[in-house]
Amino acid sequence: MELVSRILSLPGEQAVVNLNQPLKRFKGNPILSCHEVNRVWTDPRYQVKTVHNVGITQYQDEVIMLFRSHLRNGISVVGVARSKDGLTDWRVDPQPALKPCRMGDDFAAGADVKILMENEAGGVEDPRISRIGDTYFITYSAYHGTIKDRVRVSLATTTDFNRFVRHGPLMDVDMRNVVIFPEPFDGAYAALFRPNDHNIDCIGGVFREIRIGFTKDLFGHQWDLLEEPLMKQEEGPSAFSDKIGPGATPIKTKYGWLNIFHGVRGTMDGNPYTLGVALHDLEDPRKVKVSNIPILFPSAADCKTQPEDYVHVPNVVFTCGAFRRDDGTILIYYGGNDTVTNVALTHEDVLVALCERYPQNPLTGEPLYDL
């Protein structure tokens, strides 16, 4: 059986990816850390300890990164960085783009500003970006200021990455991850949802499922979530056995929509996060093939820091953004240990082959190929 090998071009080098090594870490990782941000955000209020979980898109002739950072008081904010090639020479904007909202920010007509301020007072996290027409739709997790662990995935929009308009929660229900497909299906928009729960371990139960929802109005705060999960893990052995969730905005290819998701398996030494891949049908995103084989495991290479640096959560790789080049190369941006921002490169042919040759039952996690 063909191994499916592709050669990728990187600045100053070439890399090979295949079914045994589906991703190639960029040698210049981390591409952004707290040190670059703190050199720009010199106000003591905005000094940060982490830079991770970034949304990615292309705007005009630049790659735009929306990055999450922990301030020193523990609250998360979102900043903007820009690069010509999406790998090097990142320029950080002088102020956070999204922080807990307040009077004077830009709100959509009819928004209950007081409620939105309460919803976001605990911090804003994990932006995903979907371009639809000339508008960029940004979903992000908004944490309540006083209710512990209450999170509403909320929506902001922009057309220029300078002005951001708050629209409030997508739904009045706790969700942890919501990622919008960047094209409609038969007049309705689709999104992948991971429900939130309040169990202390943040694993098991609804953390093991991804659901799909549809709406005809992205601003209507009404989503029809299918009762049957789209993807679900049972308790059998799996790198994704204890938690799964949508990651990067789905990427359109000739084969279907590639969905880079995260998975967690509880161990005696914590809950390591891996990255997985699924392939959704081009016309009907409810039809999905899920690779049983992860594409990235956390390693020491994912969190290169200085000796005095804070490291937030060990053994984590987590993505909120990826994009496809014209030659089928895919750049996946991921946080290492919830501390620094990295990028890895792959090819659509390799990811699709993993989904088709080594699939799992999408509702149990059971392998559908012979071992």
N, C-alpha and C positions, 0 to 999 in steps of 0.2 A: 504494500500500500504506500502511495506517495506520501512523503513526510510533509509536503507543503512548506517550502522554504522561500522566503523573500528577502531581498537585499534592500536595505533602507539607507538613504543618504542623510548624514548628519554633518554639522559644521566640522570640517577637518577629518572626517572619518566615514566609514561605512559600517553598518551593523547588519547582522543576519538574525532573523526571527523565524521560528518554525514551531511545530506542535510540541516539541520538548522544551523550548524556550520561547514562549509566545510574546514576551515583552523584553525590550532592551532598555535598561535604565540609562538615562543621559549622563555622560561623564561629568557634566557641569553641575550636577545636583549638589546641594539644593539650589534652585534657581531664585528663590527669595526666602529671606529669613527675617527675624526681628531686627537684626542689625541694620539692614538696608532701610527698613521702615523707620526705625528710631532716628536715623540720621536726617530724615525728612520731617517726621512728627516730633519736633523738639519740645513742644508743650508738655510739661510733666503729666498732665491729664491723659495724654494720648501715647505715652510710652508703652510698648507692648512686649509681651513675653513669647508670643507664638505668631506664626503666619502659616495658615493651612486651609484645607477644604475650600478650594477656589472654583468659582464659576468662570468659564472661558467662552469667548466669542471673538469674531472678527468684525471690526468696525472701520470702515474706510480702508486705509492702508496699514492698519495696526491690529495686533492681537491685544484684546482687552482682558485683563484679569480682575475679577472681584474676589478679594481675599478676606478670609475671616481672621481676626486677631483677638487674643485675650489681652485686655488692658490689665494693668497690675492689680486692680481691684477685683478682677475675676469676671467682669462684664465683657462680652464680645461685641466688636464692631466690625464693619465691613469697609475695606478700602479699595482703591483702584490703582492698578499698575498697568503699564503699557510697554509693548515691545514690538519691534519691526518683524522679527522672525519667530516670536513665540517661545524662544529658548534663552536668549541672552539680552543684556543691556536693558533690563526692566527699569522704568521710570515710575516712581511712586508719586501719586497726586498729593498735594500738600495737606489735605485734611481728609478724615474719614468721609466716605460717601454716604453710608448708612450707620447711624447709631440710634440708641433709643430715642424715638421721635418726641418732638416738643412743639409747642405753639410756634408758628412761623415757618415750619416745614411745609412742603408742598403736599397737599392732600387732594384726593379726588372729590368731586362734587358729591355732597351727601354723606361723606364719611363722618362718623362719630369720633371726633378728635380725642375726646377724653378717654373713650374706651381704647382707642388705638395706643394712646400714651401708656395706659395701664398694661396693655398686652405686650408692649415692647420694653418696659422699664427694666426687665431682667437681662436684656441683651438681644442682639440679632446675629444669626449664625447661618452658615452653610448655604450660600446663594447658588442657585442654578439659573442659567440664562437660556431662554428660547426666543429666537428671532422669528417674528411673524410679521411679514410685510416690512415696514420701516420701523416697527416698534419692537423693543426688547423687553420681554416679560421676565421678571426676576422673581422666583419664589425663594423664600427664606424663612427660617425658623425664628419666631418671635416668642421670647420668654416673658411670662407675667412678672410684674415687679414684686408681688408679695405671695402669690400662690406657688408653692414649691413644685417644680417640674411641670407646670402647666405650659404647654407650647401650642401655638397656633401657627401653622404654615401660612404665611402672608404673601401678598403680591405688591410689587413695585414695578413701575414701567419707566422707561427712558427712551429717548430717540437720539441722544448725543453723549451719554455717560458723564454729563455735567449736572443735569437737573433730573431728579428722581421723584416720581409721584407715588405716594402711598395710597393703596386701595384697601388695605385691611385684610383680615383673614379670608382665605379661600372658602373655608367652611367654619362653622362655629363648633368644631369638634377637634379634639387633640389629634394632631398628626405630627410625625417626626420628619418624614421626607415626602416631598411632592415634586415630581418632575413632569413638565408639560411637553408633549410631542410638538415639534415646531410646524406641523401641518395639520389641517383638519382632515377628518375621515367622514365622507358623505355629509358634510355640513356641520359636523360636531367635532369639538376638540377633545382630545384624550389626554389623560395624565396617569402616571403611576403613583400610588399612595402606599406609605407604610404607616399603619396606625401607631399611636403612642399609647403606652400603658404606664402605670405608676408602680410596678413591682420593683423592688430595690435592686435586683440584679440586672434589669434591663435586657433580659434574654427570655426565650420561651414565649408561649402564648401568642398574642397577636404580633410579637416581634418576629415570628417565624413566617410571616406572610406579606406578600405584595398584592395589592388590589388595583384594579383599573377602574377609572371613572370617566364620565363623558359630560360635556356641557355644550350648549349652543352659544353661551355668552360668557366669555372669559372674565367679565366684570360683574357677573350676576350673583356671585357667592353661592351658587347652587350647582352641585355636582351630583350626578347619579352614579353612585358606586355600586358595581356589581356585587351581589351577595357572595358568589363563589370567588375565592381568591384566584388571582391569575397565576401566582407562584406561591408555593407553600412547602415548608420542610417538616417532615415528621422527625421522630427522635432517633432515627438510626444513624450510624456513622456517616459523617459528611463534614467537609470543611465549612459547610454553611448550616450546620444542624441546629444552631441555637438562635440565630438571628439573620435575617436578610433585609435588604432595603435598596430601593433604586438609588443610583449614584449620579452619573453624568447624564446630561440631556441626550435622549436617543439620537443616534447618528444614522442618516439615511444612506443606504448603499443599494447597488443593483440587486443584492440578495434579499434585502429586507432592512429593518431597523435594528441596529446594534444597540443593546442596552448593557452598559457596564454597571454592575451592581456590587454591593458589598455583602459579605457573609461573615459569620462569627461561629466559632466552635469553642465551647467552654472547655477549659483544661484545668489541671491541678495548679497551674501557675497563671491563671487569668483567662482572658477572653481575646485571643488574637483575631484580628480582622484580616480578611483576604479580599481580593477582587475577583469577581466572576463575570461571565458574559452570557447574554441571552440574545436570541434573534427573533424579532417579531415580524409577522407577515406585513408586506408593504401596504396592503389594502385593508387588513383587519388585524389591528394590534393585539386582539384577544388570542390570536393563534401564535404560540410561542414555543421555541425550542431552547432549552437551557443546557449549557455545558455543565457536566458533572465535575469537570476538572477546572480548578481555579486558574487564573492567568497571572496572579501576583501574590506571593506570600511576603510578609514583613521580614526585613533583615536589618542587620547593623548598617547596611549601606543607605538605608532610608532615613536616617536621622543623624547626619553629620553636624555636630555642634561644637562650640568652643567649651573648654572645661568648666567655665563658670555658668554656662547656659542652663536654664530651666528646661526640663523635658516633661511634657504634660501626661501622655498616656502611652506606655511602652507597647510594642508589638501591634501597631496599627498602621494599615494603609487604607486610605479613604479618598474617594474621588467625588467631586461635584461637577467636573467639566472635562470635555474632550472635544477635539475637532478633527475633521478628515481633510487631508490634502487631496489634490486632484489625482494623484497617482495611487490612491488607496491607502497611503500611510495614515495612521491614526496616532495622534499625540494625546496621551492620557495624563492629566495633571492630578496629582494626588498628594495628600498630606502624609508626612512621615511622623509617626508617634504623636499626632496632633500638635506638632511643633514646628516643622519646616515644610516648604512646598517643593515638590519634586515633579519631574516629568519622565514618562517612559514612552517608548515608541513601539508600535506594532503595525500590522497590516490587516486590512479587512479580510483578505483571503484566509489568513491563519485563524482569526477569530471565528469566522463562519465555519471553517472546517472543524473546529473544536465542538461547536454546537451541533453540527450534523453527524459527526462520527462518534462522539462520546457524550450523548445526551443523557439527561436524567428525566424521570417522570416529574413534570413541573409541579405536581400537587403532592408529592411525597418526598422527592429528593433521591429516590431509588435509581441506581444506574440502569440504563436501558441498553447496555452493551456487555459483552462477555469479558470477564476479567481473566 
